[in-house]
Amino acid sequence: MIKAVFFDLDGTLCDSDTAWNIAQSETFQRLRKHYPHVSGKAITNAWTTVHQKLFQQLDAGKLSMAEVRDARFQCLFEELGLPADKVMEALSDFFCSRYLTSLRLYEDVTVLEKLHTYHVGIITNGAHDEHTDSQLSKVRHLGLSERIQSLTISGEIGVRKPKVEIFKLVCERADVLPEEAVYVGDSVQNDIVGANRAGMTSVFINRKSEELIPQIADEQPDYAISSLHDVSSCLKNRR
């Protein structure tokens, strides 16, 4: 019997891609006002390079998500040959604030109200501090704190999805067995693989209508849905 339903945050409950693009576009515009000699293409290329390098270090366990966040604008300015000054700090603060205020929940998140008989929680990768750009701040800003029973952030425990440890810890905290839990996420690599390996029921939310072609067994979700409203049907099948 299923006793708990856990959700990913970004791309599953909230539209973080749109928020990121808004913050990125407006921040780049501000940067060019201060440094008009720097082209938009140069900024975009440097931004991409910086994030590739930082996330490689994140994946290797050399940096935390909070450290990646705190380093990205300093690295961006270094990549562009610009001074690390108050302009850099102001742009970093603006980006983080604009990203947060641009976040919106998907309309189908109303399904959470229908899951009152289950333990409902969130498992997400990211920073756990009080910074404007942290998963903790995002959950609070979106009003999700009052709609869930548990929140587990990788920055809190030092383990990122798809590692099995974070999924098993979440089940222990909720006092349920992995086979008594469902996990819903939009990333095959982080969400579906991790949930499958932990022994949970995996549900892939396919918001982008992507063709799902599993390369290995762990990439095959138990269910694939296009709306969170369909989670209820998945739960009925698991009774």
C-alpha positions as CSV (number, residue, x, y, z in Angstrom):
1,M,0.0,0.0,0.0
2,I,1.3,3.5,-0.9
3,K,1.6,5.7,2.1
4,A,3.7,8.6,0.8
5,V,4.0,10.7,-2.3
6,F,7.1,12.7,-3.0
7,F,7.7,15.3,-5.6
8,D,10.7,17.0,-7.3
9,L,10.5,20.8,-7.3
10,D,11.9,22.4,-10.4
11,G,10.2,21.5,-13.6
12,T,7.7,19.3,-11.6
13,L,5.9,21.7,-9.2
14,C,7.2,25.0,-10.5
15,D,8.3,26.5,-13.9
16,S,11.9,27.2,-13.1
17,D,13.0,27.3,-16.7
18,T,10.8,30.3,-17.5
19,A,11.9,32.1,-14.3
20,W,15.6,31.4,-15.1
21,N,15.2,32.8,-18.6
22,I,13.5,35.9,-17.4
23,A,16.2,36.6,-14.8
24,Q,19.0,35.8,-17.2
25,S,17.7,38.1,-20.0
26,E,17.1,41.0,-17.7
27,T,20.4,40.6,-15.9
28,F,22.3,40.4,-19.2
29,Q,20.6,43.7,-20.3
30,R,21.8,45.4,-17.1
31,L,25.3,44.1,-17.5
32,R,25.5,45.5,-21.0
33,K,24.3,48.9,-19.8
34,H,27.3,49.0,-17.5
35,Y,29.7,47.5,-20.0
36,P,28.3,48.3,-23.5
37,H,31.5,47.1,-25.2
38,V,30.7,43.5,-24.2
39,S,28.4,41.8,-26.7
40,G,25.4,39.8,-25.8
41,K,26.9,36.8,-27.5
42,A,30.1,37.1,-25.4
43,I,28.0,37.2,-22.2
44,T,25.9,34.2,-23.3
45,N,29.0,32.1,-24.2
46,A,30.8,33.0,-21.0
47,W,27.7,32.2,-18.9
48,T,27.5,28.8,-20.6
49,T,31.1,28.1,-20.1
50,V,31.1,29.1,-16.4
51,H,28.1,26.9,-15.6
52,Q,29.6,23.9,-17.4
53,K,32.8,24.2,-15.3
54,L,31.0,24.8,-12.1
55,F,28.5,22.0,-12.5
56,Q,31.4,19.6,-13.4
57,Q,32.9,20.5,-10.0
58,L,29.4,20.1,-8.4
59,D,29.0,16.6,-9.9
60,A,32.5,15.7,-8.8
61,G,31.6,16.6,-5.2
62,K,34.1,19.5,-5.1
63,L,31.5,22.2,-4.7
64,S,28.1,22.5,-3.1
65,M,25.2,24.1,-4.9
66,A,25.4,27.1,-2.7
67,E,29.1,27.5,-3.6
68,V,28.2,27.2,-7.3
69,R,25.6,29.9,-6.9
70,D,27.9,32.2,-5.0
71,A,30.7,31.7,-7.6
72,R,28.9,32.1,-10.9
73,F,29.0,35.8,-11.3
74,Q,32.6,36.1,-10.1
75,C,33.5,33.5,-12.6
76,L,31.4,35.2,-15.3
77,F,33.2,38.5,-14.8
78,E,36.6,36.8,-14.8
79,E,35.7,35.0,-18.1
80,L,34.7,38.3,-19.6
81,G,37.7,40.1,-18.3
82,L,35.7,42.5,-16.1
83,P,36.5,43.8,-12.6
84,A,34.9,42.0,-9.6
85,D,33.3,45.1,-8.2
86,K,30.0,46.4,-6.8
87,V,28.4,46.1,-10.2
88,M,29.1,42.3,-10.2
89,E,27.6,42.0,-6.7
90,A,24.5,44.0,-7.6
91,L,23.9,41.9,-10.7
92,S,24.3,38.7,-8.8
93,D,21.8,40.0,-6.2
94,F,19.4,41.1,-8.9
95,F,19.6,37.8,-10.8
96,C,18.8,35.8,-7.6
97,S,15.9,38.1,-6.6
98,R,14.4,38.2,-10.1
99,Y,14.6,34.5,-10.5
100,L,12.7,34.0,-7.3
101,T,10.0,36.5,-8.0
102,S,9.5,35.0,-11.5
103,L,8.8,31.5,-10.3
104,R,5.3,30.2,-10.7
105,L,3.6,27.0,-9.7
106,Y,2.1,24.9,-12.5
107,E,-1.7,25.0,-12.3
108,D,-1.9,21.2,-11.7
109,V,-0.1,21.6,-8.4
110,T,-3.7,21.8,-7.0
111,V,-3.4,18.0,-6.9
112,L,-1.6,18.3,-3.6
113,E,-4.9,19.1,-1.9
114,K,-6.3,15.8,-3.1
115,L,-3.4,13.8,-1.4
116,H,-4.3,14.6,2.2
117,T,-4.5,10.9,3.1
118,Y,-0.8,10.5,2.2
119,H,2.4,11.9,3.5
120,V,3.3,14.5,0.9
121,G,6.9,15.7,0.6
122,I,9.5,17.3,-1.7
123,I,12.9,15.9,-2.6
124,T,15.1,18.4,-4.5
125,N,18.7,19.1,-5.3
126,G,20.0,22.5,-4.4
127,A,21.0,24.9,-1.6
128,H,19.4,24.7,1.8
129,D,20.5,28.1,3.2
130,E,18.5,31.3,3.8
131,H,19.8,32.9,0.5
132,T,17.3,34.3,-1.9
133,D,18.3,31.7,-4.4
134,S,18.0,28.5,-2.5
135,Q,15.5,25.7,-2.6
136,L,14.3,26.6,0.8
137,S,13.5,30.1,-0.2
138,K,11.7,28.9,-3.3
139,V,9.5,26.5,-1.4
140,R,8.6,29.3,1.0
141,H,8.0,31.9,-1.7
142,L,5.7,29.5,-3.6
143,G,3.6,28.8,-0.5
144,L,4.5,25.1,-0.6
145,S,5.6,24.8,3.0
146,E,2.0,24.7,4.2
147,R,1.0,22.1,1.6
148,I,3.6,19.4,2.4
149,Q,4.7,17.4,5.4
150,S,8.4,17.1,4.6
151,L,11.1,18.9,2.6
152,T,14.5,17.3,1.9
153,I,17.1,19.3,0.1
154,S,20.4,17.9,-1.0
155,G,22.4,20.8,0.4
156,E,21.1,19.9,3.9
157,I,22.3,16.3,3.9
158,G,25.2,16.4,1.4
159,V,23.8,13.9,-1.0
160,R,22.3,14.7,-4.4
161,K,19.8,12.9,-6.5
162,P,20.1,10.4,-8.2
163,K,22.0,8.8,-5.3
164,V,19.9,6.2,-3.5
165,E,20.8,7.5,-0.1
166,I,18.7,10.7,-0.4
167,F,15.6,8.7,-1.4
168,K,16.0,6.1,1.4
169,L,16.7,8.9,4.0
170,V,13.5,10.6,3.0
171,C,11.5,7.4,3.4
172,E,13.0,6.8,6.8
173,R,12.1,10.3,7.9
174,A,8.5,9.7,6.8
175,D,8.5,6.3,8.5
176,V,7.6,4.5,5.3
177,L,9.3,1.8,3.3
178,P,10.5,2.6,-0.2
179,E,8.0,0.3,-1.7
180,E,5.3,2.3,0.1
181,A,6.3,5.5,-1.6
182,V,5.8,7.2,-5.0
183,Y,8.2,9.7,-6.4
184,V,7.2,12.1,-9.2
185,G,9.8,14.0,-11.2
186,D,10.7,15.5,-14.6
187,S,14.3,14.3,-14.9
188,V,14.9,10.7,-16.0
189,Q,18.5,10.8,-14.8
190,N,18.0,12.4,-11.4
191,D,14.4,11.4,-10.5
192,I,13.4,8.2,-12.2
193,V,16.8,6.5,-12.0
194,G,17.2,7.4,-8.3
195,A,13.6,6.4,-7.3
196,N,13.9,3.1,-9.2
197,R,17.1,2.2,-7.6
198,A,15.7,3.0,-4.2
199,G,12.7,0.7,-4.7
200,M,10.1,3.4,-5.0
201,T,7.3,3.7,-7.5
202,S,8.6,6.1,-10.1
203,V,6.4,8.6,-12.1
204,F,7.8,10.6,-14.9
205,I,6.0,14.0,-15.5
206,N,6.6,14.7,-19.1
207,R,5.7,18.4,-19.4
208,K,7.7,18.9,-22.6
209,S,6.2,16.0,-24.5
210,E,9.6,14.5,-24.9
211,E,10.0,11.0,-26.4
212,L,11.1,8.7,-23.6
213,I,13.7,6.2,-24.8
214,P,15.2,4.4,-21.8
215,Q,18.8,3.3,-22.4
216,I,18.9,1.1,-19.3
217,A,16.2,-0.5,-17.1
218,D,16.6,2.0,-14.3
219,E,15.5,4.8,-16.7
220,Q,12.1,3.2,-17.3
221,P,9.5,4.8,-15.1
222,D,6.6,2.8,-13.7
223,Y,4.3,5.5,-15.0
224,A,4.6,8.4,-17.4
225,I,2.1,11.3,-17.2
226,S,1.6,14.7,-18.8
227,S,-0.2,16.3,-15.8
228,L,0.0,16.0,-12.1
229,H,-3.7,15.5,-12.1
230,D,-2.9,12.0,-13.3
231,V,-1.0,11.1,-10.1
232,S,-4.2,10.0,-8.5
233,S,-4.7,7.4,-11.2
234,C,-1.2,6.1,-10.6
235,L,-2.0,5.8,-6.9
236,K,-5.2,3.8,-7.6
237,N,-3.3,1.3,-9.6
238,R,-0.9,0.8,-6.7
239,R,-3.5,-0.1,-4.1
